[in-house]
């Protein structure tokens, strides 16, 4: 028997909140495991706290896939978007021990100004709408995004300075009008 990480998800998670990690394992060996396999999840990074790091599954025949084990952990606030962490699995069945890995990328919304457009002319005393576009370059969705427009120019009045953009998916765009 030889137990290996088969599949896991998610691969991108938001920082600062408890996140699930679902993993199933495959027996890639030629013999059935001898009984219950206990799996422990660890991560050496100090920014990661394992909340639920143990699970188990029954005997696995060759080429069989285990039930999904549900682990959980938290990545600390302040971790930069795109930081990749290596999680280690240790599967133990009797005296047999197998090591595996899962890779998780920490995600934050990273909004960048893209462009602006307007209809009309800059005519004193007239109003016109400005549309401002933002891109999410991060690995996690921006939720409840609000754009705020301000000016220190005493000759300019902003009638509606805040606009609820809503959710902007990773690699997506949002527009405030």
C-alpha angles and dihedrals in degrees: 000000000000121000119208135174105264106179137348139178153234103030096183122049139174119252124240099033136081110269131195124233114194114193132176125190134215130212101228092173130094099246134061115254113256097240142304116010117209117204126201122195120208138166125195095208113106090217091066124079117190109219099177111015107161137072140148143206136191131257115313126210120217111291091009121134122222127233112271114273116212116217128170138203143161129234111209123251114261097041108138119252110262097027108148122215129196115220117197126213123200113193116193127189114170106308093340118102127185127186126211141168141221124190122216127186118212112229136203131166109258109191120196129185110250110175147312135226135182139191117224135021135288096258120160111253094015128110127222137173124247120202115203121192125207130188126211105224093172133097096246135056121263107231126198090006113185124190118208124196120200136168135192091202109115091208095059125076119194109209098190112018100175130057128182105229093178121202122358114191122217109281087012133116136228131196129210117200 
